[in-house]
Amino acid sequence: MKPITEKPGEAGHARSASSVRWALASLCLSMLMPSLDTSIANVGLPTLAQAFGASFQQVQWIVLAYLLAITTLIVSVGRLGDIFGRRRLLLIGISLFTLASLLCGIAPTLWLLLAARGLQGLGAAMMMALTVAMVGETVPKERTGSAMGLLGTMSAIGTTLGPSLGGILIAGFGWETIFLVNVPLGITNFLLAVRFLPADRQEEKVAQGRLDGIGTLLLALTLAAYALAMTMGHGNFGTLNLGLLLTAAFGIALFVFTEAKVKSPLLRPSMFRDSSLSAGLAMSTIVSTVIMATLVVGPFYLSGALGFDAAHVGAIMSAGPLISALTGVPAGRIVDRFGARRMSVIGLIGMMTGLSLIAALQGRFGAAGYIGPLVIVTAHYALFQASNNTTIMSNITPEQRGVISGMLSLSRNLGLITGTSVMGEVFTLASGTTDITTATPQAVASGMQTTFVVAALLIAATLVIALTGRTFAKRTTLSEEAA
């Protein structure tokens, strides 16, 4: 089967609409599969602990190994795609992810399972970074927002579907199937990608230089140190966490110094002079940090303050991801019609409004007082994601798509990791207790209110960044037109 070979600018014109749809189907699967495995293993941890005779702390590394591999490697594999060809590396990523899923399903020991999960995380990093990068080569520029919204929907569906699908598979067929389910999906995705994704153009790969081995290693170690600092200690920020943070800070300084010296850096420092890119990455990180407040604080508030049981808490918590899944595609179409920068601002305003309402309606109207504002937050989060991704990926040169896409995914992952720690710590401090599980309903309610006020203020700061960036972009456009 020969791949599509048309140039990116000709996508949708020389290629048939059917080919574009099948190519998008492949990209959707490439986003769905890694997202599914981010959450599907969580529900199986008790079963896996029993199956391998391991402690809960040991089996937690089944989740952590996967997330660490993605976080530490996603920028590097994006750069590799720019050098060696994004389609080629995406095919390798799909194959690696599928093979690793098979190895996870047949692993006889916990340590082999952890190794397979790390390998699966490498494949997932390739898929997540290069899927977004391939959008510019697959669909016309005027449909970029719709494609980004569709990928956001698939990511939300994967994350939402993971726990429920995992529970069904474990109950009916055993823990192995939560990993083996990826094998038929991976084979289908590989066949679609081989047939319908546009081939790499040789001119895109010339003069890209060699892979920056030192920079890649430094960035991976730095990100690993930061991720471990945010996730280890089970909510207690101790000496180990501080040491890891200091290590990460030193690693960043060393990485910046190294990148300024090498001929073919992993990340060119000059690219951060682009205010649109820098602002977009910063906003992505802050917004992802804030969105974790709903996932970290929400369950404790619903159970501890409102008195809902686990079943009702799960049902209420599913409202957010469900809304994200339903609004992703419409949000993308809105971005295409009204403009990405404008919709970024509206998305942030909507998020700030929803977060403020959650804090203001604390204790009122029961579940409705939480679900209503949560719907506002998540719908506008989907709008922001589609518009911010479109802004970033539409304003870069083709040879940078892989590495910038990797940085975009990294900013989101770092935000989610940071949010879990930071928003959880704000909630604990605001509740006035060291053990939130024993806090009184009044303390939990007070902690929730303060946390969401802080979240709303963070979005307000992000809105300032967006408005400043929009003003600067207008001035730049006027200056270029005048010249």
C-alpha positions as CSV (number, residue, x, y, z in Angstrom):
1,M,0.0,0.0,0.0
2,K,1.4,3.4,-1.0
3,P,1.0,6.4,1.3
4,I,-0.4,9.7,0.2
5,T,2.4,12.0,-1.1
6,E,0.7,15.3,-1.7
7,K,2.2,18.4,-0.1
8,P,0.6,19.8,3.1
9,G,-0.8,22.8,1.5
10,E,-2.6,20.7,-1.0
11,A,-4.3,18.5,1.6
12,G,-8.0,18.2,1.0
13,H,-7.6,19.4,-2.7
14,A,-5.4,16.9,-4.4
15,R,-6.4,14.2,-1.9
16,S,-9.9,12.9,-1.8
17,A,-12.2,13.7,1.1
18,S,-12.4,10.0,1.9
19,S,-8.6,9.8,2.2
20,V,-8.5,12.8,4.6
21,R,-11.2,11.2,6.7
22,W,-9.3,7.9,7.0
23,A,-6.1,9.8,7.8
24,L,-8.0,11.6,10.6
25,A,-9.3,8.3,11.8
26,S,-5.7,7.1,12.2
27,L,-4.7,10.3,14.1
28,C,-7.8,9.9,16.3
29,L,-6.7,6.3,17.2
30,S,-3.2,7.6,17.8
31,M,-4.6,10.0,20.4
32,L,-7.2,7.7,21.9
33,M,-4.9,4.8,22.6
34,P,-2.3,6.6,24.8
35,S,-5.1,8.5,26.6
36,L,-7.0,5.3,27.3
37,D,-3.9,3.8,28.9
38,T,-3.3,6.8,31.1
39,S,-6.4,5.9,33.1
40,I,-7.2,2.3,32.4
41,A,-4.5,0.9,34.6
42,N,-5.6,2.9,37.7
43,V,-8.7,0.8,38.2
44,G,-6.7,-2.4,38.0
45,L,-4.1,-1.5,40.7
46,P,-5.8,-3.5,43.6
47,T,-6.1,-6.5,41.3
48,L,-2.5,-6.2,40.1
49,A,-1.3,-5.9,43.7
50,Q,-3.0,-9.1,44.5
51,A,-1.9,-10.9,41.4
52,F,1.8,-10.1,41.9
53,G,1.7,-10.2,45.7
54,A,3.0,-6.6,45.8
55,S,2.3,-3.6,47.9
56,F,0.2,-0.7,46.7
57,Q,3.3,1.6,46.6
58,Q,4.9,-1.0,44.3
59,V,2.0,-1.3,41.9
60,Q,1.7,2.5,41.7
61,W,4.8,2.4,39.5
62,I,2.7,0.7,36.8
63,V,1.0,4.1,36.4
64,L,4.1,6.2,37.2
65,A,6.5,4.4,34.8
66,Y,4.1,5.1,31.9
67,L,3.6,8.7,32.8
68,L,7.3,9.3,33.4
69,A,8.3,7.8,30.0
70,I,5.8,10.1,28.3
71,T,6.8,13.2,30.2
72,T,10.6,12.8,29.9
73,L,10.7,11.8,26.2
74,I,7.8,13.6,24.4
75,V,9.9,16.6,23.3
76,S,12.8,14.5,22.2
77,V,10.7,12.2,20.0
78,G,9.0,15.2,18.5
79,R,12.5,16.5,17.5
80,L,13.3,13.0,16.1
81,G,10.2,13.2,14.0
82,D,11.4,16.5,12.5
83,I,14.8,15.0,11.7
84,F,13.9,11.5,10.4
85,G,10.3,12.0,9.3
86,R,7.1,12.3,11.3
87,R,5.1,9.7,9.5
88,R,7.9,7.2,9.8
89,L,8.4,7.8,13.5
90,L,4.6,7.7,14.1
91,L,4.5,4.3,12.5
92,I,7.3,3.2,14.8
93,G,5.5,4.6,17.8
94,I,2.2,2.7,16.9
95,S,4.2,-0.5,16.5
96,L,6.1,0.0,19.7
97,F,3.0,0.8,21.7
98,T,1.2,-2.2,20.3
99,L,4.1,-4.6,21.0
100,A,4.5,-3.2,24.5
101,S,0.8,-3.7,25.2
102,L,1.2,-7.3,24.3
103,L,4.2,-7.7,26.6
104,C,2.3,-6.0,29.4
105,G,-0.5,-8.5,29.0
106,I,1.8,-11.6,29.2
107,A,4.3,-10.2,31.8
108,P,5.0,-13.0,34.4
109,T,6.4,-10.6,37.0
110,L,5.8,-7.1,38.2
111,W,9.3,-5.9,37.1
112,L,8.8,-7.1,33.6
113,L,5.4,-5.4,33.6
114,L,7.0,-2.2,34.7
115,A,9.6,-2.4,32.0
116,A,6.9,-3.1,29.4
117,R,4.9,-0.1,30.7
118,G,8.0,2.1,30.3
119,L,8.3,0.9,26.7
120,Q,4.6,1.5,26.2
121,G,5.1,5.1,27.5
122,L,7.8,5.6,24.8
123,G,5.4,4.5,22.1
124,A,2.7,6.7,23.6
125,A,5.1,9.7,23.6
126,M,5.7,9.2,19.9
127,M,2.0,9.0,19.2
128,M,1.0,12.0,21.2
129,A,3.7,14.3,19.9
130,L,3.5,13.3,16.3
131,T,-0.3,13.1,16.0
132,V,-0.7,16.8,16.6
133,A,2.3,17.5,14.4
134,M,0.7,15.5,11.5
135,V,-2.5,17.6,11.5
136,G,-0.8,20.4,9.4
137,E,0.1,17.8,6.8
138,T,-3.3,16.0,6.8
139,V,-6.0,18.7,6.7
140,P,-6.3,22.1,5.1
141,K,-5.2,25.0,7.3
142,E,-8.8,26.4,7.5
143,R,-9.9,23.1,9.1
144,T,-7.1,23.0,11.7
145,G,-9.3,24.0,14.6
146,S,-11.9,21.3,13.8
147,A,-9.1,18.7,13.7
148,M,-7.6,19.9,17.0
149,G,-11.1,19.8,18.5
150,L,-11.6,16.3,17.3
151,L,-8.3,15.1,18.8
152,G,-9.2,16.8,22.0
153,T,-12.5,14.9,22.0
154,M,-10.6,11.6,21.5
155,S,-8.3,12.4,24.3
156,A,-11.2,13.1,26.6
157,I,-13.0,9.9,25.5
158,G,-9.9,7.8,26.2
159,T,-9.4,9.3,29.6
160,T,-13.1,8.9,30.5
161,L,-13.5,5.5,29.1
162,G,-10.4,4.1,30.8
163,P,-11.8,3.4,34.3
164,S,-15.2,1.9,33.2
165,L,-13.7,-0.2,30.4
166,G,-10.9,-1.4,32.7
167,G,-13.4,-2.5,35.3
168,I,-15.5,-4.4,32.8
169,L,-12.5,-6.1,31.3
170,I,-11.0,-7.1,34.6
171,A,-14.3,-8.4,35.9
172,G,-15.0,-10.4,32.8
173,F,-11.7,-11.5,31.4
174,G,-8.8,-10.8,33.9
175,W,-6.3,-8.0,34.3
176,E,-4.3,-8.9,31.2
177,T,-7.0,-7.7,28.9
178,I,-6.7,-4.0,30.0
179,F,-3.4,-4.1,28.1
180,L,-4.2,-6.6,25.4
181,V,-7.2,-4.5,24.2
182,N,-4.7,-2.2,22.6
183,V,-3.4,-5.0,20.3
184,P,-6.3,-5.0,17.8
185,L,-6.6,-1.2,18.0
186,G,-2.9,-0.9,17.3
187,I,-2.9,-3.2,14.3
188,T,-5.9,-1.4,12.8
189,N,-4.3,2.0,13.4
190,F,-1.0,0.9,11.8
191,L,-2.8,-0.3,8.7
192,L,-4.7,3.0,8.4
193,A,-1.5,5.1,9.0
194,V,0.4,3.1,6.3
195,R,-2.3,3.6,3.7
196,F,-3.6,7.1,4.3
197,L,-1.2,9.3,6.2
198,P,0.8,11.6,3.9
199,A,4.4,10.5,3.2
200,D,7.3,12.4,4.6
201,R,8.8,14.9,2.1
202,Q,12.5,14.6,1.7
203,E,13.0,18.4,1.6
204,E,11.4,18.6,5.1
205,K,14.2,16.4,6.5
206,V,17.3,18.0,4.9
207,A,19.6,20.2,6.9
208,Q,17.9,19.3,10.2
209,G,21.1,18.3,11.8
210,R,21.8,15.5,14.1
211,L,19.9,14.6,17.3
212,D,21.3,16.5,20.3
213,G,22.2,13.6,22.5
214,I,23.5,15.6,25.5
215,G,20.5,18.0,25.4
216,T,18.1,15.0,25.1
217,L,19.6,13.3,28.2
218,L,19.7,16.5,30.2
219,L,16.1,17.4,29.5
220,A,14.9,13.8,30.2
221,L,16.7,13.7,33.6
222,T,15.4,17.2,34.5
223,L,11.8,16.4,33.6
224,A,12.1,13.1,35.5
225,A,13.4,14.9,38.6
226,Y,10.5,17.4,38.4
227,A,7.8,14.8,37.8
228,L,9.1,12.6,40.7
229,A,9.2,15.7,43.0
230,M,5.6,16.4,42.3
231,T,4.4,12.8,42.6
232,M,6.4,11.1,45.4
233,G,5.7,11.4,49.1
234,H,1.9,10.9,48.8
235,G,1.1,14.5,49.4
236,N,3.8,15.1,52.0
237,F,6.4,17.5,50.6
238,G,9.6,16.5,52.3
239,T,13.4,16.6,51.9
240,L,13.4,14.2,49.0
241,N,10.9,16.3,47.1
242,L,12.9,19.5,47.7
243,G,16.1,17.7,46.6
244,L,14.5,16.6,43.4
245,L,13.1,20.1,42.7
246,L,16.6,21.6,43.2
247,T,18.0,18.9,40.9
248,A,15.4,19.9,38.3
249,A,16.3,23.6,38.7
250,F,20.0,22.9,38.2
251,G,19.1,20.6,35.2
252,I,17.2,23.5,33.6
253,A,20.1,25.9,34.0
254,L,22.6,23.3,32.6
255,F,20.2,22.5,29.7
256,V,19.9,26.1,28.7
257,F,23.7,26.6,28.9
258,T,24.3,23.4,26.8
259,E,21.7,24.3,24.1
260,A,23.3,27.7,23.5
261,K,26.6,25.9,22.7
262,V,25.7,23.0,20.4
263,K,25.3,23.3,16.7
264,S,22.0,21.4,16.4
265,P,20.2,21.9,19.7
266,L,17.1,20.0,20.8
267,L,15.4,23.3,21.6
268,R,16.7,26.5,20.1
269,P,16.6,29.3,22.7
270,S,15.7,31.7,20.0
271,M,12.3,30.0,19.4
272,F,11.1,31.3,22.8
273,R,11.5,34.9,21.6
274,D,8.3,34.2,19.7
275,S,5.8,35.7,22.2
276,S,2.9,33.7,20.7
277,L,4.6,30.4,21.3
278,S,5.9,31.3,24.8
279,A,2.5,32.6,25.8
280,G,0.7,29.6,24.4
281,L,2.9,27.1,26.2
282,A,2.6,29.0,29.5
283,M,-1.2,29.3,29.2
284,S,-1.4,25.5,28.5
285,T,0.6,24.7,31.6
286,I,-1.4,27.0,33.9
287,V,-4.8,25.9,32.6
288,S,-3.9,22.2,32.9
289,T,-2.7,22.9,36.5
290,V,-6.0,24.5,37.3
291,I,-8.2,21.8,35.7
292,M,-6.7,19.3,38.2
293,A,-8.6,21.1,41.0
294,T,-11.8,19.6,39.7
295,L,-10.3,16.1,39.7
296,V,-8.3,16.3,42.9
297,V,-10.6,18.4,45.1
298,G,-14.0,17.4,43.6
299,P,-14.2,13.8,45.0
300,F,-13.4,15.0,48.6
301,Y,-15.9,17.8,48.5
302,L,-18.7,15.6,47.1
303,S,-18.1,12.9,49.6
304,G,-16.8,14.8,52.7
305,A,-19.0,17.9,52.5
306,L,-22.0,16.9,50.5
307,G,-22.2,13.3,51.8
308,F,-22.5,11.4,48.5
309,D,-21.4,7.7,48.3
310,A,-18.7,6.4,46.0
311,A,-21.2,5.5,43.2
312,H,-22.7,9.0,43.2
313,V,-19.3,10.7,43.4
314,G,-18.2,8.7,40.3
315,A,-21.3,9.6,38.4
316,I,-21.0,13.3,39.2
317,M,-17.3,13.4,38.4
318,S,-17.9,11.8,35.0
319,A,-19.9,14.9,34.0
320,G,-16.7,16.9,33.3
321,P,-14.9,14.5,31.0
322,L,-18.2,13.7,29.3
323,I,-18.8,17.4,28.5
324,S,-15.2,17.7,27.2
325,A,-15.8,14.8,24.9
326,L,-19.1,16.2,23.6
327,T,-17.8,19.8,23.1
328,G,-14.4,19.1,21.5
329,V,-15.6,18.9,17.9
330,P,-18.1,21.9,18.1
331,A,-15.3,23.9,19.8
332,G,-13.0,23.2,17.0
333,R,-15.5,24.3,14.4
334,I,-16.2,27.5,16.4
335,V,-12.4,28.2,16.4
336,D,-12.3,27.8,12.6
337,R,-15.2,30.2,12.2
338,F,-14.4,33.0,14.7
339,G,-10.6,32.8,15.1
340,A,-8.3,31.1,17.5
341,R,-7.1,34.0,19.5
342,R,-10.5,35.4,20.2
343,M,-11.8,32.0,21.2
344,S,-8.8,31.5,23.6
345,V,-9.9,34.6,25.5
346,I,-13.6,33.6,25.5
347,G,-12.6,30.1,26.7
348,L,-10.6,31.6,29.6
349,I,-13.4,34.0,30.6
350,G,-15.8,31.0,30.7
351,M,-13.4,28.9,32.8
352,M,-13.0,31.8,35.3
353,T,-16.7,32.3,35.5
354,G,-17.4,28.6,36.1
355,L,-14.6,28.3,38.8
356,S,-15.9,31.4,40.5
357,L,-19.4,29.9,40.5
358,I,-18.2,26.6,42.1
359,A,-16.7,28.6,44.9
360,A,-19.7,30.9,45.3
361,L,-22.3,28.1,45.3
362,Q,-20.5,26.0,47.8
363,G,-23.0,24.0,49.8
364,R,-26.0,25.3,47.8
365,F,-28.3,23.4,45.5
366,G,-26.6,20.1,46.3
367,A,-25.1,18.2,43.3
368,A,-26.6,20.7,40.8
369,G,-24.6,23.5,42.5
370,Y,-21.4,21.7,41.5
371,I,-22.4,20.0,38.2
372,G,-23.7,23.2,36.6
373,P,-20.6,25.3,37.1
374,L,-18.4,22.2,36.3
375,V,-20.1,22.0,32.9
376,I,-19.3,25.6,32.2
377,V,-15.6,25.0,33.2
378,T,-15.1,21.9,31.1
379,A,-16.9,23.2,28.0
380,H,-14.8,26.3,27.9
381,Y,-11.7,24.3,28.7
382,A,-12.4,22.3,25.5
383,L,-12.7,25.6,23.6
384,F,-9.5,27.0,25.1
385,Q,-7.6,23.8,24.2
386,A,-8.8,23.8,20.6
387,S,-8.0,27.5,20.1
388,N,-4.6,27.5,21.9
389,N,-3.4,24.4,20.1
390,T,-4.5,25.9,16.8
391,T,-2.8,29.2,17.5
392,I,0.5,27.5,18.3
393,M,0.6,24.9,15.5
394,S,-0.6,27.3,12.8
395,N,2.2,29.8,13.4
396,I,5.3,27.6,13.1
397,T,7.4,26.4,10.2
398,P,6.8,22.8,9.0
399,E,10.3,21.6,10.1
400,Q,9.5,22.5,13.7
401,R,6.1,20.8,14.0
402,G,7.3,17.7,15.7
403,V,9.3,19.4,18.5
404,I,6.7,22.1,19.1
405,S,3.9,19.5,19.2
406,G,6.0,17.6,21.8
407,M,6.4,20.8,23.8
408,L,2.7,21.5,23.7
409,S,1.9,18.0,25.0
410,L,4.7,18.4,27.6
411,S,3.2,21.7,28.9
412,R,-0.1,19.9,29.4
413,N,1.4,16.9,31.2
414,L,3.5,19.2,33.4
415,G,0.4,21.2,34.3
416,L,-1.5,18.0,35.2
417,I,1.4,16.7,37.3
418,T,1.9,20.1,39.0
419,G,-1.8,20.6,39.6
420,T,-2.1,17.3,41.4
421,S,0.5,18.4,43.9
422,V,-0.1,22.1,44.1
423,M,-3.9,22.2,44.0
424,G,-4.0,19.3,46.5
425,E,-1.7,21.2,48.8
426,V,-3.8,24.4,48.6
427,F,-6.9,22.3,49.4
428,T,-5.2,20.7,52.4
429,L,-3.8,23.9,53.8
430,A,-7.2,25.7,53.3
431,S,-9.0,22.9,55.1
432,G,-6.7,23.4,58.2
433,T,-5.8,19.7,58.5
434,T,-2.9,17.4,57.7
435,D,-5.2,14.5,56.9
436,I,-8.0,15.5,54.6
437,T,-9.8,12.1,55.1
438,T,-10.5,13.0,58.7
439,A,-11.5,16.6,58.2
440,T,-15.0,17.8,59.2
441,P,-17.5,18.6,56.4
442,Q,-17.2,22.3,57.2
443,A,-13.4,22.2,56.8
444,V,-13.7,20.3,53.5
445,A,-16.2,22.9,52.2
446,S,-14.0,25.8,53.3
447,G,-10.9,24.2,51.7
448,M,-12.8,23.6,48.4
449,Q,-14.0,27.2,48.3
450,T,-10.5,28.6,48.8
451,T,-9.0,26.2,46.3
452,F,-11.4,27.2,43.5
453,V,-10.9,30.9,44.3
454,V,-7.2,30.4,43.8
455,A,-8.0,28.5,40.6
456,A,-10.1,31.4,39.3
457,L,-7.3,33.8,40.1
458,L,-4.8,31.7,38.2
459,I,-7.1,31.7,35.2
460,A,-7.4,35.5,35.5
461,A,-3.6,35.7,35.3
462,T,-3.7,33.5,32.2
463,L,-6.3,35.8,30.7
464,V,-3.9,38.7,31.2
465,I,-1.3,36.7,29.3
466,A,-3.8,36.0,26.5
467,L,-4.9,39.6,26.1
468,T,-1.3,40.8,26.2
469,G,-0.4,38.3,23.5
470,R,-3.4,39.3,21.4
471,T,-2.5,43.0,21.6
472,F,1.1,42.3,20.7
473,A,0.1,40.2,17.7
474,K,-2.1,43.0,16.4
475,R,0.7,45.5,16.7
476,T,3.1,43.1,14.9
477,T,0.6,42.6,12.1
478,L,0.0,46.4,11.7
479,S,3.8,47.0,11.7
480,E,4.3,44.3,9.0
481,E,1.5,45.8,6.9
482,A,3.0,49.3,7.2
483,A,6.4,48.0,6.2
